[in-house]
Amino acid sequence: MKKRVLTGINTTGTLHLGNYVGALRPSIQQSRSDEVESFYFLADLHALIKCQDPVRLQRSRLQIATTWLAAGLDPEHVTFYRQSDIQEIPLLNWLLDCSCSKGLMNRAHAYKAVLEASVESGEDPDARVSMGLFCYPILMAADILMFNADLVPVGKDQAQHLEMARDIATRFNNLYAPKDHPFFRMPYALIDEKQELLPGTDGRKMSKSYDNVIPLFEGGSSALSDMISRIVTDDKKPGEAKDPDSTSLTQLFKAFSTDEEYAQFRAELTDGLGWGEAKKKLFNQIEAEIGPMRPKYEEYINEPQKLEEILLAGAEKARKISAPFLEELRNAVGLRPFTAFKGSAHNAPVKETKKKSAAASFKQYRNPDGTFGFKFTDAAGTVLLESTGWASGAEAGRAIGQLKKNGIAALAALPLVERAAGITDQQLADAFASLA
């Protein structure tokens, strides 16, 4: 069975060389595999969280969609769509909102970072927090769970969102799904541990916030050449030996060369290659890969109707999955058509069913750094205890065993286990009692 891989691209700016090397190129290469079913979408609903400039948002959507196609994404082989064209996603987002605890959202790194920034500047903690920002992880979960993605390529800073998506999916499954037919599969983060961040013109991570980016397609070859000419180097003259690691030139060259070409470039610098000539070599190396893509980029930019047709076709393909699945979820939560009531059934008394009492539970997981941890949650999904840093899953399991056996008394012997803020002894005692 093919693995489903889903990738979203936030549409708040334009893509640069760092985005191409770190995300576009590897994703497009992976999409060509017959072992995966790939979904790519423009996260234009997410973009509204940060961008309230309609012109900028529209331009970004056009440029980013065009960039993906120009770089080689094949819409016939993948499902490529705009998030806002899939009307089932906002409704699923609401269904998940209504079953997700606020406590889970309180722990989101992005939300806490905004709170801290507001406090540091003397503002009200929530002064910069929109509900879009606060509920961002739920919309991300809806994107992923709508298509039951198995893997989601993300950076390490986004790994928490995948953990939250699993928590949200588990909660919904427990509330509404039959035991033998869970609605949602558990998604996992696909993190490339070997991926290196491409440096910008000043040696720092390439980022628009640092104003050090090298454009991918915008401005054509002249813009690419101009930005490469601005890469910082030392003042050594042609003929003098250069330190290949003293500039961004070498790392950028590596991203567009074979091992042999990279080794030769380093050797030439050590032998005295001038910085100006080195920059020309880097430009030629990048242009050889990017240049042939530029005509297709210009074609779609100048004829957006072609792009519109591709994205609408992609949305139609995506909705063949999302529409029937959302209907199944609507029925599960009780949003069923009235025709589901036959004869006088709508007048019949509701049959009382005895529900099994929900219990607290432990959830184990592995952190990006390789350590193991677990959470102890009550029946409503509120986190009571959280632990991380165990060297092995077995150690984490033994700690769970002590807690199940001895309850609150075991906490004194488990320094890696922390009680969530505001959780009382009575809450813990009730939760441990429900395990019996």
N, C-alpha and C positions, 0 to 999 in steps of 0.2 A: 504494500500500500504506500502511495506517495505521501511524503511529509508536506504539510502545508506551511509555507513560509510567507509571512506578511510584513511589509515594510511601508511605513508612512513617512511622508516628507512634508514638513511644516512650510507653509507658503507665506513667509514673512519677508523674504529677501530674494537675492539671486545666489546661485551656486558658484563656488570658486574652485580653484585647483585642489585645495585641501578636501573639499566635499567629493570631488571626482575620485581622488585616490583613496580616500577613507571609506566612502560609501557607494558612490555610483558604480565605479568599475567592478569592485568585487560582487556587488549585488547583481549586476547585469551578467557577469560570468556565471554566477550561481543559477540565475534564472534559465540558463540554457541547458541545465541538467534535466534529464528525463526522470530523475528520481524525486523531483520536487514539483509541487504545484504552487506557483508564485502569485502573490497578490501585491500590487503596488498602488498606493493611493495618494492623492494630494490632500493633505490634512488641512483643508481650508476652514473647517469649523474650529479646529484648534487654533488656527491663526488669529481668529477674532479675539482671543484672550489677550494677545499682545498688540494687535494692530487694529486700530479703529480708523484707518485711512483707506477708504474704498478704492481710490486710484492705485495706491501702492499694492493693496491686496490683489486687485485684478491683474496688475502687471506681473506680480510675482507668480501667480498661478500660471499665466501664459508662459513666462520665461522658464519656470521649473519644469513644466510638462514638456516643453520643447527640448530642454536640455536632456531629459531622460531619453527621449526618442532619438535625438541626434547622437547620443552616446552609445546607442545600440540596443535599447530595450525594444523587444519585439512584441507589439500588442496582440499578435496572433497566438503567441506562445504563452503569454501571461494574462492576468486580469488586471487591467490598468484603468483606474477610475478616479473621479473626484468624490471625496467623502460626502460633500453636500448633495450629490446626486443620488445617494442611497438613502431613501427616506425612512428605511427601517432602522437605521443606526440611531437617530435621535429618540425614537420610541423605545428601543432596547436600552438606551442610556437611561431613560426615565424608569423603566422596570428595575434596572439595577440600582438606581438612586434609592428606590423605595425599599430595597432589601439590604442596602449597605449601611453600616453603622457610621455615625459621624466620627467616632473615635478612630476608626481606620484612616479617615481623611486627615485627621489632626496630625498624624505622624508622617505625612508626605513631606519629603525633603524640600521641594520647591516652595510649598506653603510656609514651612517653618523658616526658610531663608528670607522670605518676604516679611514675615513677622519680625524677625530679628533686625532686619534693615530698618523697618519702621520705628522700632523701639530705640535703636541707636541714633536715629535722627530726631528723636523727641516727639514723634507722631503717635497717634493712637495705633495700637498693634495691627488693627484690621484696616487701616486707612488705605492701603494699596491692594487690598484683596477683593477681587470680584468673585462672584459665585462660579464663574467659568474657571478661574484659577483654582479655587478650592476644590471643585469637583473634576478637575482635569483628569485625575487617574481613573475616574469612572467612565468618562467618555473614551479614554484610551482602552479601557477594558471592553467597552462596547465594540470598538473597532476590531479588536482581536477576537472576541468571543462570537461576534456575528458570523464569522467564517470559520470558527473553531480552528484557528491557527495553532500548529504545533510549536513553531519556532518563530521568534521575533528578533531580528538583528537590532541590537541596541548597544549604546556605550555603557560603561560600568555605572555611570550616574543615573541611568534609566532602569537598572536592574530591579530597583525597589518597585517600580510600576508593574513589572511582570509578577512579582510576588503578590502585590495587591490584587492584580487581575485574577490570580488563582484563588485568593481569599474570597473575592466577590463571586466568582464562579461556584465555589464550594458552597457558599451561603445560599445562593439561588437554587442550586441543585438540591440541597437539603430541604429547602422550603417547598419546592414544587415538583421536583422530578421523581418518577418512580425509581425504586432502588436499582432495578435492572436496566434503567434507561436514563442515565444522566444526560442533561441537555448539552452541557459544556465539557469539552476536554480541557485538560490542564495545559496551558501554554507555558513555554519556558524561554528565557532569554538566550539568544545566540550571540555570545560575546567573543570577538576575535582578540584573544590575549596577545597575539603577535602584532596587531595593528599599531603602527606608529603614527602619531599626530604629525602632519606635515607642517614644517615651520614656515612662517611668513617672511617678508622682506627684512624684518629686523631680528630674526632668530627666534622670536616667540611663536607660540601656537598661532597658525593662520586663523584670523578671526576678524570679522568686520568691526568688532568693538575695539580692536587694536589698530584699525586702519592700516593693516599690513597684508591684505589679501592680494593674490595674483588671479586675475579674472580667467574664467574658463572659456567662454565664448563672447561675452560682452566686449565690444570695442575692437574685435577682430585681432589679427596678428600684431598690429601696431601696439595695441594696449598690452598684449602679452609681453612684447619686447620691451616696452617702456617700464613695466613693473619689474621685470627681471633686471633691468639696468639699475634699479634702485636697491637691489639686495646689498646689504651691508657687508663690506670686506675690510681687511686691514689696509695699511698704506704701503705694503711691499710692492716693489716694481717688477716688471717683467724680467725674468732671468733669476730673480731671487726665489729661494725655496719657500713654498707656502705650506702652512698647516692645513690639510684638507678638512679638519674638524673645526676650523675657526670661523666657518661661514655656513649659511643655509644652502649655499650652492650645491654642496656635495650630497646632502640628504635629498634635495629636490631632484638632483640628477639620478640618484639611486632609484627613486620612485618611477622613473621612466626608462630604465635601462636594464640590460642583462647584467649578471654578476661580472662577466668579463669586461663589458663596457664601463661599469662602475669602477672596477679595479684599475683600468687604464686611465680613467679620468683622475683618480686620486694620484696615480703615479706621475701624470703630467703636471699636476699642481706641485707635487714635491720636487719635480725637476725644474720648476720655474715658470710654468705657464702663466701668462699675465691674466689679471682678473677680467679685463675687458674681453679677451679671447675666450676665457672660461665661461663668461656669461653668454657669448654667442653660441658656444657649444651647447649650453643648457637650453637656450631658446630653440636651436635646431632639433634637439632631442625631444623636447615637449611638442613642438610644432609638427614633428613627423607623426605623432599619434593623434593630436587634437585637430590639426589642420584639415584632414579629410572629412571630419565630422561637421565642419563649419557650414558647408553649403546646405546641408539638411536643416541645420538650426535656422539659417536665414530663410529657408523655404517656409517653415512652419510659422516663424515670426511674421512673415509678410503675407501668409495665407492662413489666418487663424481658423477659417471654416474647416479646413482639413483636420486640424487638431481637435476642433469641437466634435466632428464626426467620430473620430477615434475614441474620444473619452465617453461619448454617449453610447457607443457600441460596447465599451468596457463596462459601463454602468449597467447596461442591459444584461451582459453576461453575469455580472456580480449579483444582480437582483434575481436571477434564476435560482440562486442559492439563498439569498437573504429573505426574499418575500415568503416562500413557504415555511422557512424556519421561524420567522417572526410570527406567522400565523399559529404555528405550534406553540410558541411561547405565550401568545395572547390567550389561547385556550387554556393553557396550564394555570395562568393566574386568575382566570375567570372572566376575561374580556371576550366572551363568546357571543356569536350572533343569537338573537332571540329565537331563531328557528331551531335552535338546539333543543328547545322545550317542545315536546310533542303532546298533542291532546290536551288534557287538563293537568299535565305535569307541573305547569307553572302555578297551579293552585294547591299542589300537594305540599304538606309540611316538609321542611328540610329535615332530612334524616341525620340524626346525631351520630357521629362516628367517634369512637374512642381513639384519641390520639396518644401515641406513645410520648411520654415526657422527653423533651429534648435534654441532652446532656452536654456537659462541658467536654472539651477535647484538647489533645496535644497535637501540634503540627510541627513536624521536623522539616528542616531545609538545609541546604548547603549554601554558604556565602560565596561571593565572587573570589574572596581571598583563599578559599579552600577549607576554611573552618566550618564547623557544624553548629547549628542552633535549633531552637524550638520556641514555639509560643504556646501558652496555655490560655484558651479562650472559654468564656462561658457560652451558654446555649444561644445567646443573642449575638455572638460573634465579637463581644468586647474582649480585648486583650487584657488579661489579668497579670500574667507573668511572661517575661521574655528573657531568653538566654542566647548567648552567642560566644564564639571563641573556643569551643571544644575541638580538640585535635582530631577526633574521629566520631563517626556516627554512633559507634558503640558506646563511647563515653557519654554522649548526649542521651542515649537510650537508657543507660544506667541511672543518670540523674532523673529522668522521667520516672523510672521505676521507684526511686526513693520517694519522689513526690506523691506518686499514686499510693504508696504503702503508708507513708507517715504524714502526708498532708503538710500543713503549715510548719510543723516541727522540723521538717527536712530542710527548710530554707537556711537555717543557721549554718548548715554544713555545705551549702552550695553557693559559694561567693559569686559564681558566674551568672546566677539567676537573679534577675531584678524584678521587683514589683512595679507594675505600671503606676503612673501618678494617680493618686486619689483612690486607689483600690484598698478597701478595708479588709480586716481579718474576717468579718462576717461574709463578705462576698467570696473570699477564697474558700472559707469553710463550706459554704453552700455549693460552690462549684465542685470541690473535692467530693462532697457527699453525693452529687449527681453521677459521679463516675461509678459508684458501687452498683 
